[in-house]
């Protein structure tokens, strides 16, 4: 008689279980992560944000909507480079509330200031707030202004273009109130303003000490004292050549 004994059924089951456990515990083959595909944001989305903010310059809207995700200076123009760098540094500084871009016309101040309003990062969809644009010459009396003022006060980023071109004392008071309210509550405000041509020859130290003499402003000491606060206010002079004649010639070709 053979000495071999048949294996009990339960022993087969144990072996099957052990085999199954061994297979399940085997490490899975390493898989390479799928490549991240960056889908460019449609230009219509940028245009919509700019128009919602109150920008009505269609040439400026089209230029920004067709531009890169991050604002780039116009090559060969010092004023544009200064303005773009100043806006980028200002938005990255949490304690900075007010940025003033001063300079002659055509230095790229408005382009650099408005660019952030086109991007989703400046919009708070949960609280239905976004960036706002206000041209200083278009402050008016009426219900439309009341709504615009409220939107400007609560805006994530407010751009006030051409400060100093208000139509009268009432408009000046309204703009001043906006700036002071936002500055005191550390809300980002970017201001563009023109400087006298003679001030372009002044040094940075002279301008820092006598800003009200170099700027075409008609405001009281409350604003000037805040513009003199180096922690909360960035004051930048955009020098260099005028970009507009060159671009006009290129467009005419």
Backbone as CSV, one residue per row, in Angstrom:
resi,resn,N_x,N_y,N_z,CA_x,CA_y,CA_z,C_x,C_y,C_z
1,UNK,0.855,-1.185,0.000,0.000,0.000,0.000,0.887,1.231,0.000
2,UNK,0.509,2.207,-0.746,1.306,3.435,-0.817,1.204,4.211,0.497
3,UNK,2.385,4.874,0.887,2.397,5.688,2.107,1.799,7.086,1.892
4,UNK,1.520,7.474,0.629,0.967,8.799,0.348,-0.463,8.885,0.851
5,UNK,-0.731,10.006,1.517,-2.073,10.213,2.027,-2.751,11.307,1.223
6,UNK,-4.016,11.111,0.954,-4.730,12.187,0.237,-4.781,13.466,1.077
7,UNK,-4.633,14.619,0.413,-4.666,15.911,1.104,-6.109,16.267,1.432
8,UNK,-6.311,16.613,2.643,-7.659,16.947,3.067,-8.165,18.176,2.309
9,UNK,-9.476,18.245,2.177,-10.075,19.331,1.418,-9.742,20.689,2.023
10,UNK,-9.721,20.788,3.363,-9.473,22.085,3.996,-8.052,22.562,3.720
11,UNK,-7.108,21.589,3.553,-5.733,21.969,3.245,-5.634,22.572,1.857
12,UNK,-6.396,22.075,0.923,-6.438,22.675,-0.425,-6.956,24.102,-0.347
13,UNK,-7.965,24.239,0.465,-8.545,25.589,0.580,-7.534,26.571,1.151
14,UNK,-6.773,26.149,2.168,-5.772,27.027,2.753,-4.714,27.405,1.737
15,UNK,-4.290,26.424,0.959,-3.294,26.716,-0.053,-3.827,27.686,-1.099
16,UNK,-5.074,27.523,-1.462,-5.689,28.430,-2.430,-5.753,29.845,-1.879
17,UNK,-6.114,29.948,-0.584,-6.189,31.270,0.033,-4.824,31.919,0.077
18,UNK,-3.811,31.142,0.482,-2.460,31.682,0.547,-1.995,32.163,-0.826
19,UNK,-2.332,31.392,-1.855,-1.941,31.778,-3.205,-2.634,33.061,-3.613
20,UNK,-3.906,33.162,-3.247,-4.658,34.371,-3.588,-4.091,35.587,-2.879
21,UNK,-3.758,35.438,-1.597,-3.191,36.538,-0.830,-1.875,36.990,-1.426
22,UNK,-1.068,36.042,-1.835,0.232,36.364,-2.433,0.057,37.189,-3.700
23,UNK,-0.935,36.823,-4.511,-1.185,37.530,-5.768,-1.706,38.939,-5.496
24,UNK,-2.655,39.060,-4.532,-3.246,40.365,-4.263,-2.250,41.343,-3.662
25,UNK,-1.310,40.821,-2.869,-0.352,41.694,-2.214,0.829,42.079,-3.086
26,UNK,0.875,41.542,-4.274,1.988,41.868,-5.162,1.923,43.347,-5.536
27,UNK,3.046,44.036,-5.565,3.033,45.476,-5.911,2.546,45.715,-7.328
28,UNK,1.722,46.771,-7.482,1.224,47.119,-8.808,2.338,47.741,-9.636
29,UNK,2.311,47.522,-10.919,3.354,48.116,-11.771,3.303,49.647,-11.694
30,UNK,4.458,50.270,-11.691,4.552,51.722,-11.604,4.015,52.362,-12.870
31,UNK,3.123,53.326,-12.696,2.534,54.008,-13.848,3.013,55.451,-13.912
32,UNK,3.348,55.896,-15.063,3.764,57.277,-15.241,2.543,58.199,-15.162
33,UNK,2.659,59.332,-14.461,1.507,60.252,-14.378,1.163,60.819,-15.739
34,UNK,-0.107,61.012,-15.944,-0.545,61.575,-17.226,-0.042,62.998,-17.368
35,UNK,0.382,63.388,-18.542,0.884,64.760,-18.739,-0.210,65.793,-18.482
36,UNK,0.179,66.901,-17.855,-0.766,67.973,-17.574,-0.907,68.845,-18.821
37,UNK,-2.109,68.960,-19.275,-2.382,69.740,-20.477,-2.964,71.089,-20.053
38,UNK,-2.281,72.156,-20.367,-2.748,73.499,-20.037,-3.584,74.027,-21.201
39,UNK,-4.853,74.252,-20.933,-5.761,74.749,-21.966,-5.836,76.266,-21.873
40,UNK,-5.439,76.983,-22.903,-5.489,78.447,-22.850,-6.919,78.939,-22.603
41,UNK,-7.033,79.968,-21.789,-8.341,80.522,-21.501,-8.876,81.253,-22.735
42,UNK,-10.131,81.022,-23.082,-10.680,81.723,-24.251,-10.622,83.238,-24.078
43,UNK,-10.343,83.925,-25.163,-10.246,85.386,-25.092,-11.577,86.013,-24.713
44,UNK,-12.682,85.342,-25.054,-13.999,85.892,-24.720,-14.185,86.003,-23.213
45,UNK,-13.582,85.091,-22.443,-13.694,85.159,-20.983,-12.985,86.397,-20.454
46,UNK,-11.824,86.703,-20.999,-11.102,87.902,-20.582,-11.877,89.162,-20.963
47,UNK,-12.395,89.172,-22.166,-13.173,90.334,-22.611,-14.384,90.553,-21.705
48,UNK,-15.030,89.461,-21.314,-16.199,89.579,-20.454,-15.858,90.177,-19.099
49,UNK,-14.731,89.768,-18.534,-14.328,90.316,-17.236,-13.983,91.797,-17.354
50,UNK,-13.292,92.168,-18.402,-12.918,93.572,-18.576,-14.154,94.453,-18.738
51,UNK,-15.108,94.004,-19.525,-16.339,94.791,-19.716,-17.157,94.831,-18.436
52,UNK,-17.186,93.727,-17.691,-17.904,93.724,-16.420,-17.271,94.692,-15.426
53,UNK,-15.954,94.864,-15.536,-15.253,95.790,-14.647,-15.495,97.245,-15.013
54,UNK,-15.998,97.491,-16.236,-16.269,98.858,-16.654,-15.310,99.390,-17.700
55,UNK,-14.419,98.550,-18.220,-13.508,98.983,-19.279,-14.293,99.076,-20.584
56,UNK,-14.206,100.222,-21.262,-14.958,100.392,-22.507,-14.071,100.753,-23.696
57,UNK,-12.767,100.705,-23.511,-11.832,100.950,-24.611,-11.636,99.633,-25.362
58,UNK,-12.287,99.495,-26.504,-12.289,98.224,-27.220,-10.897,97.836,-27.724
59,UNK,-10.083,98.810,-28.077,-8.728,98.479,-28.525,-7.921,97.895,-27.368
60,UNK,-8.072,98.470,-26.192,-7.377,97.962,-25.010,-7.895,96.579,-24.636
61,UNK,-9.208,96.384,-24.706,-9.804,95.082,-24.396,-9.278,94.010,-25.348
62,UNK,-9.253,94.312,-26.635,-8.795,93.334,-27.624,-7.324,92.996,-27.422
63,UNK,-6.523,93.997,-27.104,-5.092,93.779,-26.913,-4.821,92.880,-25.715
64,UNK,-5.508,93.125,-24.607,-5.305,92.323,-23.409,-5.864,90.913,-23.592
65,UNK,-7.022,90.797,-24.232,-7.648,89.484,-24.427,-6.781,88.572,-25.288
66,UNK,-6.041,89.152,-26.216,-5.186,88.361,-27.099,-3.784,88.155,-26.546
67,UNK,-3.497,88.755,-25.398,-2.154,88.700,-24.829,-1.895,87.433,-24.037
68,UNK,-0.681,87.297,-23.510,-0.327,86.121,-22.701,-1.038,86.126,-21.355
69,UNK,-0.939,85.002,-20.640,-1.602,84.889,-19.345,-1.056,85.904,-18.347
70,UNK,0.230,86.181,-18.423,0.871,87.153,-17.547,1.295,88.351,-18.383
71,UNK,0.979,89.537,-17.883,1.277,90.758,-18.626,2.773,90.861,-18.921
72,UNK,3.098,91.162,-20.169,4.483,91.341,-20.596,4.690,92.776,-21.069
73,UNK,5.841,93.373,-20.747,6.091,94.745,-21.211,6.293,94.794,-22.715
74,UNK,6.018,95.952,-23.278,6.252,96.157,-24.698,7.747,96.342,-24.931
75,UNK,8.285,95.526,-25.801,9.727,95.487,-26.002,10.266,96.848,-26.440
76,UNK,11.346,97.236,-25.794,12.025,98.463,-26.180,11.501,99.713,-25.507
77,UNK,10.503,99.587,-24.626,9.924,100.766,-23.987,10.097,100.667,-22.482
78,UNK,10.918,101.542,-21.944,11.252,101.503,-20.529,10.035,101.739,-19.648
79,UNK,9.176,102.684,-20.053,8.000,102.985,-19.245,7.088,101.791,-19.089
80,UNK,6.898,101.020,-20.160,6.061,99.829,-20.100,6.667,98.785,-19.172
81,UNK,7.965,98.593,-19.248,8.634,97.631,-18.370,8.485,98.032,-16.906
82,UNK,8.675,99.316,-16.627,8.560,99.802,-15.249,7.138,99.582,-14.728
83,UNK,6.143,99.900,-15.548,4.746,99.771,-15.125,4.368,98.316,-14.872
84,UNK,4.756,97.428,-15.771,4.422,96.006,-15.614,5.081,95.427,-14.376
85,UNK,6.353,95.735,-14.170,7.059,95.233,-12.985,6.437,95.780,-11.698
86,UNK,6.023,97.046,-11.735,5.435,97.665,-10.544,4.106,97.011,-10.181
87,UNK,3.265,96.740,-11.167,1.969,96.100,-10.906,2.170,94.690,-10.357
88,UNK,3.090,93.942,-10.951,3.352,92.577,-10.492,3.831,92.560,-9.042
89,UNK,4.766,93.456,-8.708,5.280,93.513,-7.336,4.204,93.967,-6.360
90,UNK,3.380,94.893,-6.770,2.323,95.424,-5.914,1.292,94.357,-5.566
91,UNK,0.840,93.602,-6.555,-0.172,92.582,-6.314,0.365,91.443,-5.446
92,UNK,1.669,91.236,-5.480,2.266,90.166,-4.684,2.567,90.587,-3.249
93,UNK,2.441,91.871,-2.951,2.749,92.383,-1.622,1.463,92.522,-0.808
94,UNK,1.248,91.688,0.200,-0.031,91.704,0.940,-0.293,92.988,1.717
95,UNK,0.745,93.685,2.149,0.549,94.889,2.958,0.395,96.152,2.120
96,UNK,0.582,96.045,0.820,0.469,97.220,-0.050,-0.982,97.423,-0.460
97,UNK,-1.496,98.633,-0.257,-2.903,98.923,-0.566,-3.058,99.763,-1.827
98,UNK,-2.104,100.656,-2.086,-2.261,101.608,-3.183,-0.993,101.662,-4.024
99,UNK,-1.185,101.596,-5.333,-0.091,101.762,-6.289,-0.402,102.953,-7.175
100,UNK,0.540,103.874,-7.286,0.399,105.030,-8.169,1.411,104.894,-9.297
101,UNK,0.910,104.826,-10.537,1.758,104.824,-11.726,1.692,106.220,-12.323
102,UNK,2.764,106.964,-12.209,2.799,108.339,-12.691,3.730,108.438,-13.891
103,UNK,3.436,109.355,-14.795,4.286,109.542,-15.962,3.557,110.285,-17.052
104,UNK,4.269,110.575,-18.133,3.653,111.235,-19.270,2.734,110.270,-20.007
105,UNK,1.949,110.800,-20.937,1.070,109.951,-21.744,1.888,108.947,-22.560
106,UNK,1.272,107.788,-22.812,1.892,106.828,-23.711,3.037,106.033,-23.127
107,UNK,3.065,105.870,-21.822,4.138,105.087,-21.190,3.681,103.687,-20.777
108,UNK,2.481,103.304,-21.147,1.998,101.956,-20.837,1.398,101.798,-19.460
109,UNK,1.042,102.914,-18.824,0.507,102.852,-17.461,-0.855,102.149,-17.423
110,UNK,-1.770,102.586,-18.262,-3.124,102.029,-18.247,-3.128,100.561,-18.657
111,UNK,-2.324,100.211,-19.633,-2.249,98.819,-20.103,-1.836,97.900,-18.958
112,UNK,-0.780,98.277,-18.250,-0.298,97.448,-17.144,-1.293,97.421,-15.986
113,UNK,-1.964,98.547,-15.731,-2.903,98.627,-14.616,-4.157,97.791,-14.858
114,UNK,-4.662,97.817,-16.087,-5.926,97.147,-16.407,-5.741,95.644,-16.600
115,UNK,-4.563,95.208,-16.992,-4.329,93.800,-17.340,-4.840,92.817,-16.278
116,UNK,-4.581,93.050,-14.985,-5.043,92.072,-13.978,-6.552,91.896,-13.934
117,UNK,-7.316,92.886,-14.368,-8.770,92.792,-14.302,-9.315,91.726,-15.247
118,UNK,-8.504,91.273,-16.198,-8.973,90.291,-17.178,-8.895,88.865,-16.664
119,UNK,-8.237,88.647,-15.541,-7.949,87.284,-15.112,-8.799,86.862,-13.916
120,UNK,-9.062,85.564,-13.872,-9.962,85.012,-12.850,-9.437,85.221,-11.435
121,UNK,-8.117,85.373,-11.284,-7.538,85.520,-9.947,-8.009,86.787,-9.241
122,UNK,-8.474,87.769,-9.991,-8.956,89.014,-9.378,-10.465,88.995,-9.142
123,UNK,-11.091,87.845,-9.337,-12.546,87.752,-9.190,-12.900,86.779,-8.069
124,UNK,-13.822,87.197,-7.229,-14.321,86.401,-6.114,-15.765,86.008,-6.456
125,UNK,-15.912,84.849,-7.113,-17.235,84.454,-7.591,-18.172,84.072,-6.448
126,UNK,-17.620,83.587,-5.356,-18.472,83.185,-4.236,-19.221,84.385,-3.672
127,UNK,-18.526,85.524,-3.575,-19.153,86.734,-3.035,-19.570,87.722,-4.123
128,UNK,-19.521,87.259,-5.363,-19.959,88.069,-6.507,-19.222,89.415,-6.553
129,UNK,-17.920,89.352,-6.344,-17.096,90.562,-6.420,-16.001,90.348,-7.449
130,UNK,-15.618,91.425,-8.070,-14.535,91.337,-9.036,-13.772,92.637,-9.104
131,UNK,-12.909,92.741,-10.095,-12.185,93.978,-10.304,-13.080,95.048,-10.895
132,UNK,-12.711,96.307,-10.681,-13.473,97.431,-11.225,-12.524,98.446,-11.842
133,UNK,-13.016,99.096,-12.889,-12.266,100.136,-13.585,-13.062,101.433,-13.536
134,UNK,-12.373,102.526,-13.196,-13.023,103.832,-13.121,-12.126,104.873,-13.760
135,UNK,-12.642,105.527,-14.785,-11.912,106.654,-15.366,-12.291,107.904,-14.581
136,UNK,-11.277,108.633,-14.119,-11.529,109.754,-13.216,-12.424,110.823,-13.825
137,UNK,-12.440,110.945,-15.136,-13.250,111.984,-15.782,-14.717,111.586,-15.905
138,UNK,-15.068,110.356,-15.526,-16.433,109.867,-15.712,-17.128,109.603,-14.390
139,UNK,-16.898,110.466,-13.437,-17.618,110.411,-12.171,-18.781,111.382,-12.268
140,UNK,-19.987,110.899,-12.090,-21.170,111.704,-12.359,-22.199,111.532,-11.256
141,UNK,-23.173,112.407,-11.210,-24.235,112.359,-10.206,-25.371,111.480,-10.724
142,UNK,-25.928,110.661,-9.843,-27.083,109.863,-10.238,-27.029,108.459,-9.670
143,UNK,-28.101,107.698,-9.925,-28.189,106.348,-9.397,-27.129,105.435,-9.986
144,UNK,-26.791,105.653,-11.241,-25.761,104.817,-11.853,-24.439,104.994,-11.113
145,UNK,-24.147,106.212,-10.692,-22.905,106.420,-9.945,-22.965,105.757,-8.572
146,UNK,-24.125,105.781,-7.926,-24.252,105.135,-6.627,-23.901,103.652,-6.724
147,UNK,-24.408,102.998,-7.769,-24.122,101.571,-7.956,-22.646,101.357,-8.286
148,UNK,-22.100,102.224,-9.118,-20.696,102.103,-9.497,-19.787,102.338,-8.288
149,UNK,-20.123,103.318,-7.487,-19.321,103.612,-6.297,-19.293,102.422,-5.349
150,UNK,-20.470,101.800,-5.117,-20.526,100.637,-4.237,-19.668,99.497,-4.786
151,UNK,-19.730,99.300,-6.110,-18.922,98.239,-6.724,-17.436,98.535,-6.585
152,UNK,-17.068,99.810,-6.697,-15.662,100.200,-6.573,-15.155,100.027,-5.145
153,UNK,-15.990,100.324,-4.179,-15.584,100.184,-2.777,-15.303,98.718,-2.443
154,UNK,-16.137,97.802,-2.948,-16.015,96.382,-2.621,-15.138,95.605,-3.592
155,UNK,-14.623,96.236,-4.624,-13.869,95.529,-5.661,-12.628,94.849,-5.098
156,UNK,-12.314,93.682,-5.648,-11.087,92.991,-5.253,-9.862,93.816,-5.658
157,UNK,-9.909,94.382,-6.854,-8.878,95.299,-7.344,-9.581,96.444,-8.055
158,UNK,-9.231,97.676,-7.703,-9.815,98.853,-8.342,-8.731,99.589,-9.109
159,UNK,-9.024,99.887,-10.371,-8.128,100.692,-11.194,-8.784,102.047,-11.428
160,UNK,-8.121,103.122,-10.982,-8.582,104.489,-11.236,-7.633,105.089,-12.260
161,UNK,-8.152,105.340,-13.438,-7.325,105.813,-14.555,-7.403,107.331,-14.675
162,UNK,-6.257,107.934,-14.958,-6.166,109.383,-15.190,-6.625,110.207,-13.983
163,UNK,-6.124,109.890,-12.821,-6.417,110.698,-11.642,-5.958,112.135,-11.883
164,UNK,-6.822,113.078,-11.523,-6.530,114.480,-11.780,-7.368,115.073,-12.893
165,UNK,-8.179,114.253,-13.566,-9.019,114.725,-14.667,-10.498,114.764,-14.292
166,UNK,-10.782,114.880,-12.996,-12.175,114.961,-12.560,-12.816,116.248,-13.068
167,UNK,-14.132,116.207,-13.233,-14.854,117.323,-13.850,-15.134,118.474,-12.892
168,UNK,-15.027,118.259,-11.585,-15.328,119.333,-10.645,-15.095,118.900,-9.216
169,UNK,-15.432,119.788,-8.286,-15.166,119.524,-6.879,-15.924,118.307,-6.360
170,UNK,-17.175,118.150,-6.779,-17.957,117.001,-6.318,-17.302,115.694,-6.755
171,UNK,-16.875,115.635,-8.004,-16.223,114.430,-8.515,-14.909,114.167,-7.786
172,UNK,-14.174,115.239,-7.492,-12.917,115.093,-6.751,-13.174,114.476,-5.386
173,UNK,-14.209,114.946,-4.699,-14.542,114.421,-3.377,-14.920,112.938,-3.453
174,UNK,-15.636,112.564,-4.509,-16.043,111.167,-4.656,-14.836,110.251,-4.864
175,UNK,-13.941,110.663,-5.734,-12.754,109.854,-6.002,-11.871,109.784,-4.766
176,UNK,-11.705,110.917,-4.098,-10.901,110.945,-2.881,-11.470,110.002,-1.829
177,UNK,-12.786,110.005,-1.680,-13.432,109.135,-0.702,-13.167,107.664,-1.016
178,UNK,-13.220,107.310,-2.294,-12.948,105.937,-2.711,-11.529,105.521,-2.334
179,UNK,-10.579,106.366,-2.680,-9.175,106.042,-2.441,-8.904,105.874,-0.949
180,UNK,-9.401,106.819,-0.150,-9.147,106.770,1.283,-9.797,105.549,1.929
181,UNK,-11.038,105.251,1.529,-11.745,104.108,2.099,-11.007,102.810,1.794
182,UNK,-10.597,102.639,0.570,-9.917,101.404,0.182,-8.514,101.322,0.801
183,UNK,-7.833,102.448,0.840,-6.486,102.448,1.424,-6.530,102.076,2.909
184,UNK,-7.460,102.660,3.626,-7.556,102.404,5.066,-7.980,100.969,5.368
185,UNK,-8.640,100.309,4.414,-9.064,98.922,4.593,-8.163,97.943,3.840
186,UNK,-7.018,98.446,3.364,-6.006,97.624,2.690,-6.594,96.831,1.528
187,UNK,-7.349,97.526,0.694,-7.873,96.929,-0.530,-7.072,97.460,-1.719
188,UNK,-6.696,96.583,-2.595,-5.795,96.925,-3.685,-6.410,97.968,-4.629
189,UNK,-5.702,99.071,-4.797,-6.118,100.125,-5.720,-4.921,100.547,-6.560
190,UNK,-5.096,100.522,-7.876,-4.041,100.941,-8.801,-4.485,102.251,-9.451
191,UNK,-3.660,103.264,-9.338,-3.986,104.599,-9.846,-2.989,104.978,-10.933
192,UNK,-3.485,105.505,-12.044,-2.600,106.091,-13.046,-2.845,107.596,-13.072
193,UNK,-1.786,108.345,-13.261,-1.914,109.801,-13.313,-0.786,110.374,-14.158
194,UNK,-1.042,111.515,-14.775,-0.038,112.161,-15.607,0.820,113.110,-14.782
195,UNK,2.062,113.228,-15.189,2.992,114.138,-14.539,3.358,115.263,-15.499
196,UNK,3.765,116.378,-14.952,4.252,117.472,-15.777,5.526,117.030,-16.485
197,UNK,5.698,117.478,-17.707,6.859,117.074,-18.489,8.168,117.430,-17.789
198,UNK,8.199,118.555,-17.104,9.424,118.973,-16.426,9.819,118.014,-15.310
199,UNK,8.817,117.305,-14.740,9.108,116.415,-13.627,9.815,115.144,-14.076
200,UNK,9.832,114.880,-15.389,10.522,113.696,-15.872,12.021,113.761,-15.613
201,UNK,12.547,114.962,-15.439,13.979,115.122,-15.185,14.317,115.013,-13.699
202,UNK,13.300,114.945,-12.855,13.545,114.883,-11.415,14.065,113.502,-11.028
203,UNK,14.827,113.459,-9.954,15.330,112.196,-9.445,14.257,111.499,-8.619
204,UNK,14.447,110.220,-8.388,13.480,109.462,-7.594,13.365,110.026,-6.184
205,UNK,14.479,110.481,-5.633,14.452,111.044,-4.280,13.650,112.340,-4.243
206,UNK,13.806,113.182,-5.267,13.056,114.438,-5.308,11.562,114.178,-5.428
207,UNK,11.204,113.229,-6.242,9.786,112.916,-6.432,9.200,112.334,-5.147
208,UNK,9.942,111.472,-4.474,9.458,110.869,-3.232,9.204,111.926,-2.162
209,UNK,10.011,112.977,-2.147,9.879,114.014,-1.135,8.809,115.045,-1.491
210,UNK,8.553,115.233,-2.776,7.624,116.296,-3.193,6.652,115.767,-4.261
211,UNK,5.954,114.715,-3.936,5.068,114.096,-4.920,3.967,115.030,-5.375
212,UNK,3.414,115.792,-4.440,2.304,116.679,-4.798,2.747,117.794,-5.735
213,UNK,4.015,118.123,-5.774,4.504,119.151,-6.685,4.735,118.605,-8.089
214,UNK,4.993,117.308,-8.187,5.289,116.705,-9.479,4.067,116.114,-10.156
215,UNK,2.971,115.966,-9.428,1.759,115.373,-9.975,0.674,116.429,-10.145
216,UNK,-0.143,116.250,-11.176,-1.254,117.162,-11.421,-2.449,116.742,-10.565
217,UNK,-2.305,116.868,-9.258,-3.366,116.472,-8.341,-4.014,117.688,-7.698
218,UNK,-5.278,117.518,-7.317,-6.021,118.613,-6.693,-6.675,118.114,-5.407
219,UNK,-5.930,117.374,-4.614,-6.502,116.747,-3.437,-5.920,117.329,-2.171
220,UNK,-6.515,116.922,-1.052,-6.096,117.496,0.230,-4.953,116.698,0.860
221,UNK,-4.558,117.118,2.020,-3.424,116.503,2.699,-3.704,115.062,3.113
222,UNK,-4.986,114.711,3.270,-5.310,113.343,3.673,-4.812,112.331,2.645
223,UNK,-4.991,112.656,1.365,-4.512,111.754,0.327,-2.994,111.778,0.243
224,UNK,-2.407,112.965,0.274,-0.963,113.064,0.126,-0.234,112.356,1.254
225,UNK,-0.803,112.378,2.460,-0.150,111.685,3.568,-0.162,110.182,3.346
226,UNK,-1.236,109.669,2.769,-1.309,108.238,2.491,-0.381,107.846,1.350
227,UNK,-0.249,108.714,0.363,0.672,108.423,-0.736,2.117,108.454,-0.266
228,UNK,2.361,109.050,0.879,3.716,109.134,1.407,4.051,107.969,2.332
229,UNK,3.106,107.066,2.528,3.329,105.906,3.387,4.056,104.828,2.585
230,UNK,5.346,104.580,2.845,6.105,103.643,2.022,5.681,102.191,2.171
231,UNK,5.037,101.845,3.290,4.623,100.457,3.508,3.378,100.113,2.705
232,UNK,2.387,100.984,2.743,1.105,100.686,2.099,0.991,101.260,0.699
233,UNK,1.880,102.159,0.313,1.772,102.819,-0.990,3.051,102.636,-1.802
234,UNK,2.872,102.181,-3.035,3.977,102.134,-3.996,3.782,103.294,-4.974
235,UNK,4.786,104.112,-5.118,4.726,105.259,-6.021,5.816,105.070,-7.065
236,UNK,5.412,104.934,-8.334,6.359,104.579,-9.386,6.236,105.570,-10.535
237,UNK,7.368,106.053,-11.011,7.405,106.960,-12.160,7.788,106.148,-13.398
238,UNK,6.917,106.168,-14.401,7.146,105.433,-15.651,7.767,106.382,-16.673
239,UNK,9.062,106.301,-16.800,9.769,107.162,-17.742,9.912,106.456,-19.085
240,UNK,10.710,107.037,-19.977,10.935,106.413,-21.268,10.203,107.118,-22.384
241,UNK,10.225,106.502,-23.569,9.629,107.082,-24.766,8.146,106.769,-24.865
242,UNK,7.447,107.564,-25.646,6.020,107.368,-25.912,5.859,106.170,-26.843
243,UNK,5.006,105.213,-26.454,4.818,104.014,-27.275,3.792,104.221,-28.381
244,UNK,2.989,105.246,-28.290,1.854,105.372,-29.207,2.236,105.702,-30.642
245,UNK,3.126,106.631,-30.923,3.456,106.897,-32.322,3.974,105.677,-33.054
246,UNK,4.824,104.886,-32.387,5.391,103.696,-33.013,4.314,102.698,-33.367
247,UNK,3.402,102.442,-32.423,2.346,101.461,-32.676,1.372,101.962,-33.727
248,UNK,1.147,103.256,-33.783,0.261,103.796,-34.813,0.866,103.591,-36.180
249,UNK,2.172,103.830,-36.318,2.828,103.629,-37.593,2.790,102.173,-38.017
250,UNK,3.015,101.253,-37.040,2.993,99.832,-37.384,1.614,99.398,-37.842
251,UNK,0.560,99.924,-37.203,-0.790,99.537,-37.565,-1.193,100.085,-38.929
252,UNK,-0.568,101.186,-39.332,-0.914,101.778,-40.619,-0.262,101.064,-41.784
253,UNK,0.722,100.234,-41.487,1.425,99.553,-42.588,0.592,98.422,-43.146
